[in-house]
């Protein structure tokens, strides 16, 4: 819990950022973005993450020190977030190019501070020999977030390093925000709760947690040139995320806060459903099965992850942290 006025100040900024961001995001649903069709749908999910889910996740993952104060990289990330989020949002109101890229650049600075905080935590726990899997998962998730801002920058610049196509570049940005950052934060809270309760599920969590953070770089390496590595990465990441959701469903009823437990259960169920779609999409063509295409995946897999898993999940963990050691 945030008992210090210093850490409470950070939490208040992030909460206000998320609330204002939510209002801005709802307005975007009716705004004429500079992208259209499937790109507009993907941008809407991405901006939900940038404006609302990411600041909530950063708040959920706060670890104030003994003096009640968050570390400097964390505090800098908190201060930069509103500017970075609004800049990223504004970048979608102009066509892809230098202007759009410049508008989105502050978001990259925010993610760099988040990554520095992840590195700080990792080194601190290694130094003190207190590194657990749930701490490792969260810290690595922090380190992955600049990947999301990097792909977002490429998208708004109009650059295609593949060539993969404009849609895939933007989808990759979404993937790094939700699968590579929000999911590890969610997993870290679940693992922390299981460890505090001395749950018998924690050994299984170790496997799922390591698979979750190992899958992201494998997928990236595969996209860069190795279909075999990509398939392994997709299978590992998807199976790990499905396992994480299943563990969440099992653990949710144990929380005394009924409303928080229901929200956590909904989030976990959304993750499981989203991963079933991911299995069908990624592995279907490789085995000759009928599978949805990219366009069909956006309103199913994307919204399940963005709203069901990400948004509801972060709101659930915010509520539950006052009633559990997580």
C-alpha positions in Angstrom: 0.0 0.0 0.0 1.1 3.6 -0.6 1.3 5.0 2.9 3.9 7.7 2.3 3.0 11.1 1.1 5.9 11.0 -1.3 4.8 7.8 -3.0 1.2 9.0 -2.8 2.2 12.1 -4.8 3.4 9.8 -7.6 0.3 7.7 -7.4 -2.0 10.8 -7.6 -0.2 12.0 -10.7 -0.6 8.6 -12.4 -4.2 8.3 -11.3 -5.1 11.7 -12.7 -3.2 10.9 -15.9 -5.2 7.8 -16.3 -8.5 9.5 -15.6 -7.8 12.4 -17.9 -6.4 9.9 -20.4 -9.6 7.9 -20.3 -11.7 11.0 -21.1 -9.4 11.9 -23.9 -9.5 8.3 -25.2 -13.3 8.3 -25.2 -13.2 11.5 -27.2 -10.9 9.8 -29.7 -13.6 7.3 -30.5 -15.4 10.1 -32.3 -12.4 12.0 -33.6 -11.1 12.0 -37.2 -7.7 10.4 -36.9 -5.1 10.6 -39.7 -5.3 6.8 -40.1 -8.4 4.9 -41.2 -9.9 1.4 -41.4 -8.0 -1.3 -39.5 -5.2 1.2 -38.7 -7.6 3.4 -36.9 -8.9 0.4 -34.9 -5.3 -0.6 -33.9 -4.5 3.0 -33.0 -7.5 3.1 -30.7 -6.3 0.1 -28.8 -2.8 1.4 -28.7 -3.9 4.8 -27.3 -6.0 3.1 -24.7 -2.7 1.6 -23.5 -0.7 4.8 -23.7 -3.4 7.0 -22.1 -4.9 4.7 -19.5 -3.5 1.2 -19.0 0.2 2.0 -18.9 0.0 4.7 -16.2 -2.3 2.3 -14.2 0.3 -0.5 -14.6 3.1 1.8 -13.5 1.2 2.8 -10.4 0.3 -0.9 -9.6 4.0 -1.8 -10.0 5.3 0.9 -7.6 7.9 -0.2 -5.0 8.7 2.7 -2.7 11.8 2.4 -0.6 12.1 2.4 3.1 11.9 6.2 3.1 8.6 5.9 1.4 10.0 7.4 -1.8 10.0 5.9 -5.3 13.4 5.9 -7.1 14.5 8.7 -9.4 13.8 6.9 -12.7 10.3 6.0 -11.6 9.6 9.6 -10.5 10.9 11.0 -13.8 8.7 8.5 -15.7 5.7 9.7 -13.7 6.4 13.4 -14.5 7.0 12.8 -18.2 4.0 10.5 -18.8 1.3 13.1 -19.3 3.5 14.9 -21.9 4.5 11.7 -23.6 1.0 10.3 -23.7 -0.6 13.5 -25.1 2.2 13.7 -27.7 1.6 10.1 -28.8 -2.1 10.9 -29.1 -1.4 14.1 -31.1 0.8 12.1 -33.5 -2.2 10.3 -34.9 -3.9 13.6 -35.9 -1.3 14.3 -38.6 -0.2 12.0 -41.5 2.8 9.8 -40.9 6.0 11.6 -41.4 8.5 13.8 -39.5 5.9 16.0 -37.8 4.0 12.9 -36.5 7.3 11.3 -35.3 8.4 14.5 -33.5 5.0 14.7 -31.7 5.4 11.0 -30.6 9.0 11.3 -29.5 8.3 12.3 -25.8 6.6 8.9 -25.4 10.0 7.4 -26.1 11.6 9.4 -23.3 8.9 8.2 -20.9 9.6 4.5 -21.8 13.4 5.1 -21.4 12.8 6.2 -17.8 10.6 3.2 -17.2 13.3 0.9 -18.6 15.9 2.5 -16.3 13.6 1.8 -13.4 13.4 -1.8 -14.4 17.2 -2.1 -14.7 17.6 -0.4 -11.3 15.3 -2.9 -9.7 16.9 -5.9 -11.4 20.4 -4.8 -10.3 19.3 -4.0 -6.8 17.7 -7.4 -6.3 20.7 -9.2 -7.8 23.0 -7.3 -5.5 21.0 -8.1 -2.4 20.3 -11.7 -3.6 16.6 -11.2 -3.3 15.7 -11.7 -7.0 12.5 -13.8 -7.3 10.7 -14.8 -10.5 7.9 -12.3 -9.9 10.4 -9.4 -9.5 12.3 -10.6 -12.5 9.2 -10.7 -14.7 8.1 -7.2 -13.7 11.6 -5.7 -14.1 12.0 -7.3 -17.6 8.6 -6.0 -18.6 9.8 -2.5 -17.7 12.9 -3.1 -19.9 10.7 -4.2 -22.8 8.5 -1.0 -22.9 10.9 1.1 -25.1 10.4 -1.5 -27.8 6.8 -0.4 -27.9 7.7 3.3 -28.2 10.3 2.5 -30.8 7.8 0.7 -33.1 5.2 3.5 -32.4 7.9 6.0 -33.5 8.5 4.0 -36.7 4.8 3.9 -37.4 4.3 7.6 -37.1 7.5 8.3 -39.1 6.1 6.1 -41.8 9.1 3.8 -41.7 8.9 0.1 -42.4 12.1 -1.8 -41.4 10.8 -5.1 -42.7 9.2 -4.5 -45.0 6.2 -5.7 -42.9 3.5 -3.2 -43.9 2.1 -0.3 -42.0 -0.4 -2.3 -40.2 2.1 -4.9 -38.8 4.4 -2.1 -37.7 1.6 -0.5 -35.6 0.4 -3.9 -34.3 4.0 -4.6 -33.1 3.8 -1.4 -31.1 0.6 -2.6 -29.5 2.2 -6.0 -28.8 5.1 -4.4 -26.9 2.8 -2.2 -24.8 0.4 -5.0 -23.7 2.1 -8.4 -24.1 5.6 -7.2 -23.2 4.8 -4.6 -20.5 1.3 -4.8 -19.1 1.3 -8.6 -19.0 4.5 -8.9 -17.0 3.2 -6.3 -14.5 0.0 -8.3 -14.2 2.0 -11.5 -13.8 4.3 -9.9 -11.2 1.4 -9.0 -9.0 -0.1 -12.5 -9.3 3.3 -14.1 -8.5 3.8 -11.7 -5.6 0.4 -12.6 -4.2 1.1 -16.3 -4.6 4.5 -16.0 -2.9 3.0 -14.0 0.0 0.3 -16.6 0.5 2.8 -19.5 0.1 0.5 -20.8 -2.6 1.2 -24.2 -4.1 0.8 -22.5 -7.6 4.1 -20.6 -7.2 6.3 -23.3 -8.8 4.0 -23.3 -11.8 4.1 -19.5 -11.9 7.9 -19.7 -12.2 7.6 -21.7 -15.4 4.8 -19.4 -16.8 6.7 -16.2 -15.8 9.9 -17.2 -17.4 8.1 -18.3 -20.6 6.3 -15.0 -20.7 9.4 -12.9 -20.8 11.4 -15.3 -23.0 8.7 -15.5 -25.6 8.9 -11.8 -26.6 12.5 -11.7 -27.8 12.1 -15.0 -29.5 9.1 -13.7 -31.5 11.2 -10.6 -32.4 14.1 -12.7 -33.5 11.8 -14.8 -35.6 10.2 -11.9 -37.3 13.7 -10.6 -38.2 14.4 -13.7 -40.3 13.7 -17.1 -38.8 10.2 -18.6 -39.1 11.2 -21.6 -36.9 12.3 -19.3 -34.0 9.1 -17.2 -34.6 6.9 -20.3 -34.3 8.7 -21.4 -31.1 8.4 -17.9 -29.6 4.7 -17.6 -30.5 3.9 -21.0 -29.0 5.9 -20.2 -25.8 4.5 -16.7 -25.4 0.9 -17.7 -26.1 1.0 -20.8 -23.9 2.6 -18.9 -21.1 0.0 -16.1 -21.3 -2.8 -18.7 -21.4 -1.2 -20.4 -18.3 -1.0 -17.1 -16.6 -4.7 -16.4 -17.2 -5.6 -19.9 -16.0 -3.7 -19.3 -12.8 -5.4 -16.0 -12.4 -8.8 -17.7 -12.7 -7.8 -20.2 -10.0 -6.4 -17.6 -7.6 -9.1 -14.9 -8.0 -11.7 -16.5 -5.7 -9.1 -16.5 -2.8 -9.1 -12.7 -2.5 -11.4 -11.4 0.3 -12.4 -8.3 -1.8 -15.2 -9.8 -3.8 -15.5 -7.0 -6.4 -11.7 -7.0 -6.9 -11.8 -10.8 -7.3 -14.5 -10.7 -9.9 -12.6 -8.0 -11.8 -9.4 -10.1 -11.7 -11.4 -13.2 -12.8 -12.8 -11.2 -15.8 -9.3 -10.0 -16.7 -7.9 -13.5 -16.5 -10.7 -15.0 -18.6 -10.2 -12.3 -21.2 -6.5 -13.2 -21.4 -7.4 -16.9 -21.9 -9.9 -16.1 -24.7 -7.4 -13.7 -26.4 -4.7 -16.4 -26.3 -7.1 -18.9 -27.9 -7.5 -16.5 -30.8 -3.7 -16.0 -30.9 -3.2 -19.8 -31.1 -5.7 -20.0 -34.0 -4.2 -17.1 -35.8 -0.5 -17.9 -35.5 -0.5 -21.7 -35.6 -3.5 -22.4 -37.8 -1.8 -21.7 -41.2 1.3 -23.6 -40.1 -0.8 -26.8 -39.6 -3.3 -26.3 -42.3 -6.2 -25.3 -40.0 -8.8 -22.6 -40.7 -7.8 -19.5 -38.9 -8.8 -15.8 -38.6 -6.9 -13.2 -40.6 -5.3 -10.0 -39.2 -8.5 -7.9 -39.8 -10.6 -10.4 -37.8 -8.1 -10.5 -35.0 -8.2 -6.8 -34.3 -11.7 -6.6 -32.8 -11.3 -9.9 -31.0 -7.8 -10.5 -29.7 -7.0 -6.7 -29.6 -10.0 -5.6 -27.6 -9.9 -8.6 -25.3 -6.3 -7.7 -24.4 -6.8 -4.0 -24.3 -10.0 -3.7 -22.3 -10.7 -7.1 -20.8 -7.2 -8.0 -19.8 -5.3 -4.8 -19.6 -7.8 -2.2 -18.3 -9.9 -4.3 -16.1 -6.8 -6.2 -14.8 -5.0 -3.1 -13.8 -8.1 -1.7 -12.0 -8.4 -5.0 -10.3 -4.9 -5.0 -9.0 -5.2 -1.4 -7.8 -8.2 -2.4 -5.8 -6.7 -5.7 -4.5 -3.4 -4.3 -3.3 -5.1 -2.7 -0.3 -6.3 -6.2 0.9 -3.3 -8.4 0.0 0.4 -8.5 0.1 0.9 -8.0 -3.6 
